[in-house]
Amino acid sequence: MSDRDETRAGPLCVVLVDDQALVRAGFAMVIDSQPDLTVVGQAGDGVAGLDIVTRDEPDVVLMDIRMPRVDGIEATQRILALADAGTIRAPKIIVLTTFDDDEYALRALRAGAAGFLLKDTLPEVLLDSIRTVVDGGAVIAPTTTKRLLDTRLLPHPGEEGSSHPGEISAGEAPATSGAGADFEASASAEVGGSRLSEVEARRLESLTPREREVLVLIATGLSNTEIGERLFLAQPTVKTHVGRILMKLEARDRVQAVVLAYEAGLVGHGR
């Protein structure tokens, strides 16, 4: 089910925030070629982007990371703070990164972005990503995700890096071919020693064993369909579990739920 305001009709509205005019022009050309998408505004820095988003209240914002005046991370925080206060509708924000911007991308996810993509992503992937986040999903560049999780823990805001390099590996997530015993063991692990705050730990502890099991699978990158196949659950049941997980964790989307799962140690080496 789409997260879009049901009172809004017509194409999905997109705002582009990037300090490179040629990048904005290229994205705009791709997006405007689709009948269900339209670019309603462009900005060259975070301050101008915040003004446009506040004025136009788009469905999706494509946000560059490194920009003058206010960068994409702070702009994302400011936009979603306004949305949390009820000042504007909450847009879905996809941050854009290059090969060297991994740390900034992680900070953006913690700021509430619905995902991030590499700037050289294929046009069809960009278009699908816009539609995916509006439908409540999350988008993360696969190669970037693996590299990040292979080398460091996801940081808390303001931290420059993890003191445990290599602790998380995207290639060593839980796996089982049977009734899911390994997942149950992982999902029931103690939160002690994790990187969660006390509030986040209490939220995690409120999950049922099945919800924790589903959370682990979400964190390994499985779709709802794949989760259903793995756990022998119908799609409506999986969607119900995912919805309850997001509600209990007070996570905006799957991306923030994944961040919590990794920081709780539910996914990582030896699990």
N, C-alpha and C positions, 0 to 999 in steps of 0.2 A: 504494500500500500504506500502511495506517495506521501511524503512529508509536506508537500506543497499545500498552501492555503487553498481550500476547495472553492473559495469565492473568486480566485484568480483564474481567468480563462486566457486562452491564446498561448503563444510560444513561451517557453521558459526564458526568463530574462537573465542575461549574464553581464557582469561588469568585469573589465580587464584592468588590472593594476600592475603595471610593469614600467620601469624607467626606460626601456628600449622601445622606441616607436615602431621599429621594424618587426619586433616580436609581437607587439599588440596588433599590428596590421595583419600579420600572418594568421594569428589566432582568430581575429575578427573575420577574415575571409573564410576560414574553415567553418566557423560557427554559423555565420550568416548564410552558408550554403544549405543549411538544414531548415526545413519548413517548421520544425517544432522548437527551434532555438533562435534567439536574437540577441545581439550585443546592444545594450541600452546605454552604456557609458564606458569611458576609458579614462585612466589617470596615470600619471607618470611618477607618483610617489604615494606614500602611505597617507599623508595628510589629505591630499586631493581625493584619494580613494575613499577615505572615511566620509568625506563630504558627499561624494556621489552615492555611496551606499546608503547613507542616511536619507538622502533626498529621494532616490529611486527605489529603494528596498528591493533589490534583485533577488532572484531565486538562488543564483550561484555567483561566487566571486572567484576568479582566477587570480591568485595573489603571488607576485614575485617575492623572493626573500630579501635580497639585497637591493635597497633603494635609498635615495637621499631623504633627508628630513626625518621620516619615520619608516623603519623597515617593515617587512611583511609580518614579522612575528608580533611586534607591538600593535600594528594595525589590526591584525586578527584579534588580539586581546581586546582592543578598544571596541571593535565592532560587536563582538559577542557580549561584552559587558553592557553595551547599550541594549542588546537583545534581551539579556537576562533581566534588565531593569524595566522591560516592557516598552522602551522608547521606540524601537523598530522591530520589524519581523526578523527572525534569525535566518540569515542566508547560510547556505552551505559553502564553506570556503575550501578550495583546493589550492595548496601552496605549490609553487613551482621551484624546482631546484636543479642545480647542475651537479656534476660528479663530485665536486669538492664541497658541497653544501650540506652534507649529511647531518652534522650537529644542529644546524639551523632548522632542518626539516623536523628533527625530533622535538625540538623546542616548540615548533609550530603545532605539532600534534598535541602536545600538552596544553597549548594555548586554546585548543578546541577545534582545530581545522579538521575537516572531514577526510583529509588525506593529502598525499602529495604525489607529484609526477615529475619526471625528468623533462627538461625543456625540449629534448629531441624525441619525445614520444610521438608515435604515429598518429596521424589525424583521426583515424577511426577509433583509436584508444582514447584520445582526448574527448571525442564526442560521446562515446559510451560512458566515460567517467562522469561527465556532467549529468547525464541521465541517471546514472547509478546513485550518485549522492543525493539527488532529489528524491529518489525512491527509498532513501533511508540507508543505503549501503555506504561502504567506505572504499576508497581507492588508494592503493600504495604501489609504487613502482616495484615490481618483484625483485629485480636485481639489487636495487638500493636497499630494500628491506633485508635481504639475506646478508649483504655486506655489513649493514649496521648491527644486526643481531649476532653476527659472527665475531664482532670486535668489541662490543661494549654493552653495558646495561643502559636502559632508557633512563635519562637523568631527570631529577626534579628541577623545577624552575630555578634558574640562577646558578645551577651547578655547571661547571665547565666540562666535567667528564666523569666517567666511572672509575672507581679505584679497583675494579675487578675486571680488567680487560679479558675478553674472550669467554666470559661467564655464560653468555647466551649464544646459542647456535641455532640458526634457522633450520639446519639440517639434522638436528638431533632432538626434534620435538617428539612427544609421546606418540607411539604407534602400536596398534594391536590388530589382530585379525579375528579375534574371537568375541567373547561377550563383553569386552571392555574392562577387564580386571586391572590392566595397567593404568587406564585412565582413572579408575576409581581410586587407586593408590595415590596417583598424582593429585587428583582433585581433593583428597582428604588430607593433604599435607598441611603441617602447621604453618601458620603465617609468621611465626617468630623468626627474626633474622632477616625478614624481607625489607624492602625499601618503602613500605606503605606507612602512611600516617596512621594514628590510632583510629581516626574516623574512617579512613579507607579500609582498614583492617576489619572494623566492625561491619561495614557494608559487605565485605567479602564473606565474612562469617555468616551473614544472613542468607546466603545462597544455600539451596538444598544440594545434596550430593549430585543429583542429576543436573542441576543448573551449573554446578562447578565443572562437571564433565563436559557439558556443552561449551562452557567458557574456554576450557583447554583446547577444544577442537576449533573454536573460533580463532584462538590465538595462533594455531598452527596454519591458519589461512584457508580452512575449509569453508565452502559455501553452505547455505542451508540445505541444499540438495545433497551434498556430500555428507553432511552431518546426519541427515536422515537415513542415508544408506548405511553409514557406519554404525549407527545406534538402532537401526530398524524402527525408525519413527516416521510417522506421516508428516508431510510438510507443514500442515497447520499446527501440529504439536511442536515442531522445531521453532516455528515463528513465535509461538506462545512463550517457549522457554527463552528465546532471545530477547523478546520484549520485557519479560520479567527480570532478566539479568541486567539489562540496561536501566530499568527502573530502580532496582535495588542498589545498583552501583552508582546511581545518579550520573550515568555516562551519557553524553550527547549521542554517541554512535558507537559502532563496533570498534573504531580506532581507539577511542579512550578506554574501552573495555579491554582491548588487547594490551594497552600500556599497563593497566592494573594487573593483568594476569602475569606479565613478565616481571613486574616489580615485586609481585607477591611470591615469585619463584615457582609458580605453577608450571612454567615452561622454561626449559633450559638444559644445560648439560646434566647428564646422569638421570634425566627423567624420561 
